[in-house]
Amino acid sequence: MGWEEKAQKAKKGHRPSLKNWERDNLHSTFPQYAKVIINSNHPYRSFKIIKHRNPQTGELISDTVEKSVSLDTIRDTINSNNQGKSLGRVRYYGNDYHGTNNNYSNTNNNEIMYPIVLDAATTPPKEFHERYEAKCIPVVIRNIPYGASCSSNSLSSNVNNRGREEYDGMEEEKKECDNTPSNNQQQHQINDNNYDKSKIWPAVTKWDLQTLATDPDLSERGLKCGEDDDGYTIRIKLRYFIQYLQNNKDDSPLYIFDATFDEDRYAKRILDDYTVPEYFNEDLLGLVGERRRPPYRWFLVGPCRSGTTVHIDPLGTSAWNTLIHGVKRWVLFPPHVPKTVVKGRKLILPGEDDEAIHYFTTILPRMKRRAAASASGSGKGEYANFECYEFTQYAGETVFVPHGWWHAVLNITHTVGITQNYCSRRNFDEVWKQTRSGRKKMSCSWLRRLEERYPDLADRAKELNRKDEYVMWEDNPVEQKKWRKKKEEKERKKKARREKDKKKQEREERKGKSKASSKKEKWGEHRTTERTRKDIDDQDVAMRDVSPGDY
């Protein structure tokens, strides 16, 4: 069975109701969209509704503000901070943005632009924690995989060349995927003074598609590319998937999003190919152990046009996402934007799909038009405080998404990356509140570990419980009864599924035997015995049961 059959089987399992994966012909129309994204000199855009008072009447009115920031502005701002200062914020000034290092404040004439763009070579972790993570501010950090470190004093001219080679490779990938012309505007400006060659991620050279397709540890491993209607994982070998990635014409292709690679004795080598950035190395949920904690890290391989639909990361966790190869397009919504608005369900017409590619190309533009109409009207309703931020992520960039922020991602070219969710002291309160109710038993174990390792956080968790009058699962017989009932129901469903699969297998076996029997009857007894004679010897007697295929 070749890659086409493997991919077809995976697609049928993942979305059995979708008969034609190419029905919208996005394979033909997407290249123009990708061309605009890749060649744009303004990869950061914002759209928001702002309120201000009419200077004549004093009436509170709403306006739509749509802004963009140029690559030159971002580059100049980062370069100006290579002396040890980081890009503190980006503000509106006229029709463009300029970086400043002022304290955060919000005025009608000075609006904040997200995400903030930083360089790992000039931004110490402490500054990131205090100025951005603690304040739930989205950030893009450049050059982490290339060995950038604010504390590094070593020189490495090879890093500079590696970064440029990576982007040259990306240009070729863009041509292969979408027929888009080469554009070198997105190359990073790398300062050799703050790079450590020993900290370059092996993934930079090992995770290109050609290398992955022949990787002895990974190419034969089955990685998750979807789920069936019952929530069971659908897997495909990486080498088959890369062939599918390079040849498919699906509107919204399958997407490897694998969280269990660390359980495979070969695929777990992925853990050696990257290092958790020092900005995110505090992982409090790790106290419960790898076996008990929820999925939290994913290896990503995505064809162009694939992506993830809009969502919030689970259990109040924050996330970081590092892109090794390719180009992604993101959209962020602050936590105050209502779920009903962000999901855009009311904007989907009958018969339309709602995959990531449809969200970016169809639903999001409709959302902005609806928000603009709301602002020009009463300025009230669910779109009253609408705002969203779109930006393009390039290879070598790490996106930090704070807890509570809605986000969706679309692969503009073929991409390879890694992402992890985590809990630190800065988002502990939110994670604890959601974990104690979403993972009742695990939260009890977590609290015990916190008492041993971080007594101050354990006290904080207990304080939050008292404030909310929350009773832990271990002390709540009613919740324990609910949990047991839920577990029994889950086991019943698993048993029913096993029995269903067993009956299906038995039916297929009976069907196979029936076909074999009918085949023999079709030939007839006279066919299998026509060569026998009364005077044949004992050796010829064995030919009485000769099969038709042997004639």
Secondary structure by P-SEA (a helix, b strand, c coil): ccaaaaaaaaaaaaccccccccccccccaaaaaaaaaaaccccbbbbbbbbbccccccbbbbbbbbbcccaaaaaaaaaaaccccccccccccccbbbbbcccccccccccccccbbbbcccccaaaaaccccccbbbbbbcccccccccccccccaaaaaaaaaaaaaaaaaaaaccccccccccccccccccccccccccccccccccccccccccccbbbbccccccbbbbbbcaaaaaaaaaccccccccccccccccccccccccccccccccccccccccccccccccccbbbbbbccccccccccccccccbbbbbcbbbbbbbbbccccccccccccccccccccccaaaaaacaaaaaaaaaaaaaaccccccccbbbbbbbbbcccbbbbbcccccccccccccccbbbbbbccccaaaaaaaaaaaacaaaaaaaaaaaaaccaaaaaaaaaaaaaaccccccccaaaaaaaaaaaaaaaaaaaaaaaaaaaaaaaaaaaaaaaaaaaaaaacccccccccccccccccccccccccccc
